[in-house]
Amino acid sequence: MAERGRPKGASGEESRALLLDKAAEEFAQNGYHETKVSSIVKKASLSQPSFYLYFKNKEAIFEELEDIFRLRIVDFAKKSRLQPDLEFSTAKERITYGLKSLLEFLSKNPNLTKIGFYISSRADEVKIQFIAQIKENLDFEVDAGYFRQDLDTQIVAECLIGMIERLTFSQLLSQQKEPKEIADAIVNLLLYGMIE
């Protein structure tokens, strides 16, 4: 062991990242209240004092995981806005690509996703922020002529986030469907509806 309880050769940054990863695992599996700092450090093969070099307490590491999830989700939403003057087929591909990228992130980070979407007491707050960004994008896209002028962008944004949240739980995290399959299904439903 190197100084301060770090595994030999591990940098402080690596130890901190490892603690975040193992904490996400523990919180996702056991919930906030059942997770203990001792179980996090045991999974990380670090000492308890090393935990306190990086985090004040269990609440601090959980809040950081919540913030990581929120920032990534909102960033995906911001980047998904369509630019003006795309052809419809290009716009559809761009929408599908953005949604697929988001779903891939959720799929590759199942523990963080469980925390951010389902376990966190701030999950509703994150979804509200996500919805607000999607609505802002849709308002811009309606003005750019991509969608009908009478579109209720608040309803569409809430429906989209509801679909993402539910399908992440029922299809993505259970590995029943791949991100691209889910993205294609959502985009086709929203753009073309259910009538032939």
C-alpha positions in Angstrom: 0.0 0.0 0.0 1.1 3.5 -0.8 0.6 6.4 1.6 -3.0 7.3 2.7 -4.4 3.9 2.1 -4.3 4.0 -1.7 -3.4 0.8 -3.6 0.2 1.0 -4.7 0.6 2.9 -8.0 -2.9 4.4 -7.9 -3.1 8.2 -8.2 -5.5 10.2 -6.1 -7.7 10.8 -9.1 -7.9 7.1 -9.8 -8.8 6.3 -6.2 -11.5 9.0 -6.3 -12.9 7.7 -9.5 -12.9 4.1 -8.1 -14.8 5.3 -5.0 -17.4 7.0 -7.2 -17.8 3.9 -9.3 -18.1 1.5 -6.3 -20.4 4.0 -4.5 -22.7 4.0 -7.6 -22.8 0.2 -7.5 -23.6 0.1 -3.8 -26.3 2.8 -4.0 -27.9 1.2 -7.1 -28.0 -2.2 -5.5 -28.9 -1.3 -1.9 -30.4 2.2 -2.0 -29.1 5.3 -0.2 -30.0 4.3 3.4 -28.7 0.8 3.3 -25.4 1.7 1.8 -22.5 2.3 4.2 -19.2 4.0 3.7 -17.5 0.8 4.9 -19.1 -1.2 2.1 -18.0 1.3 -0.5 -14.4 1.3 0.6 -14.4 -2.5 0.9 -15.5 -2.9 -2.7 -12.9 -0.3 -3.8 -10.2 -2.1 -1.7 -9.4 1.2 0.0 -9.3 2.2 3.6 -12.0 4.2 5.3 -9.6 7.2 5.9 -8.9 7.3 2.2 -12.6 7.8 1.5 -12.6 10.9 3.7 -9.7 12.4 1.7 -12.1 12.8 -1.2 -15.6 13.0 0.3 -16.9 14.6 3.5 -19.5 11.8 4.0 -21.9 9.4 2.3 -24.2 12.2 1.4 -21.4 14.1 -0.4 -20.5 11.2 -2.7 -24.2 10.5 -3.4 -24.8 14.2 -4.3 -21.8 14.1 -6.6 -23.2 11.1 -8.4 -26.6 12.9 -8.7 -24.8 15.9 -10.2 -22.9 13.9 -12.7 -26.1 12.3 -13.9 -27.9 15.6 -14.1 -25.1 17.4 -16.0 -24.8 14.6 -18.5 -28.5 14.3 -19.1 -29.0 18.1 -19.6 -25.9 18.1 -21.9 -27.5 15.4 -24.1 -30.7 17.4 -24.2 -28.8 20.7 -25.2 -26.9 18.9 -28.0 -30.0 17.3 -29.4 -31.5 20.6 -30.7 -31.9 20.5 -34.5 -30.1 23.2 -36.5 -32.2 25.2 -39.0 -32.6 24.2 -42.7 -32.1 20.4 -42.4 -34.1 18.2 -44.8 -36.8 16.1 -43.1 -34.9 12.8 -43.6 -31.7 14.3 -42.1 -33.7 15.8 -39.2 -35.2 12.4 -38.5 -31.7 10.8 -38.6 -30.3 13.5 -36.3 -33.2 13.1 -33.8 -32.7 9.3 -33.8 -28.9 9.6 -33.4 -29.3 12.0 -30.4 -31.8 9.7 -28.7 -29.7 6.6 -29.4 -26.6 8.4 -27.9 -28.5 9.2 -24.7 -29.8 5.7 -24.4 -26.3 4.3 -24.9 -25.1 6.5 -22.1 -27.9 5.2 -19.8 -27.2 1.6 -20.8 -23.4 1.9 -20.2 -24.0 3.6 -16.8 -26.8 1.5 -15.3 -25.9 2.3 -11.7 -25.7 6.0 -12.3 -29.0 5.8 -14.3 -30.7 4.0 -11.4 -29.5 6.7 -9.0 -30.4 9.6 -11.2 -33.8 8.4 -12.6 -35.1 6.3 -9.8 -33.3 6.4 -6.4 -32.4 10.1 -5.9 -34.8 12.3 -4.0 -33.9 14.9 -6.6 -34.9 12.6 -9.6 -38.1 14.6 -10.2 -36.0 17.8 -10.2 -33.6 16.4 -12.8 -36.6 15.3 -15.0 -38.1 18.7 -14.8 -34.8 20.3 -15.9 -34.6 17.7 -18.7 -38.2 18.4 -19.8 -37.5 22.2 -19.8 -34.5 21.8 -22.0 -36.4 19.5 -24.4 -39.3 22.0 -24.5 -36.9 24.8 -25.3 -35.4 22.7 -28.1 -38.9 21.9 -29.5 -40.0 25.6 -29.3 -36.9 26.5 -31.4 -37.6 23.6 -33.8 -41.3 24.6 -34.2 -40.1 28.2 -35.1 -37.6 26.7 -37.5 -40.5 24.9 -39.3 -39.7 21.3 -38.4 -43.0 20.7 -36.5 -46.6 21.9 -36.5 -47.1 25.4 -35.2 -50.0 24.2 -32.9 -47.7 21.5 -31.3 -48.0 21.6 -27.5 -44.3 21.4 -26.8 -44.7 20.9 -23.1 -46.9 17.8 -23.6 -44.4 16.4 -26.2 -41.4 17.0 -23.9 -43.1 15.4 -20.9 -44.2 12.4 -23.1 -40.7 12.0 -24.4 -39.1 12.0 -21.0 -41.8 9.7 -19.7 -41.1 7.2 -22.6 -37.3 7.4 -22.0 -37.7 6.9 -18.2 -40.1 4.0 -18.5 -38.3 2.2 -21.5 -35.0 2.6 -19.8 -36.4 0.7 -16.8 -38.4 -1.9 -18.6 -36.4 -2.5 -21.8 -32.9 -1.0 -21.7 -31.6 -1.8 -18.2 -33.1 -5.3 -18.4 -31.2 -5.7 -21.8 -34.4 -6.7 -23.6 -33.8 -4.0 -26.3 -30.8 -2.2 -27.6 -30.5 1.6 -27.6 -31.0 1.9 -31.3 -34.2 -0.2 -31.3 -35.7 1.9 -28.6 -34.6 5.2 -30.3 -36.1 4.0 -33.6 -39.4 3.0 -32.0 -39.8 6.3 -30.1 -38.9 8.5 -33.1 -41.2 6.6 -35.4 -44.1 6.9 -32.9 -43.6 10.6 -32.3 -43.0 11.5 -36.0 -45.5 9.2 -37.7 -48.0 8.3 -35.0 -49.9 5.0 -34.9 -52.0 5.2 -38.1 -50.8 3.9 -41.4 
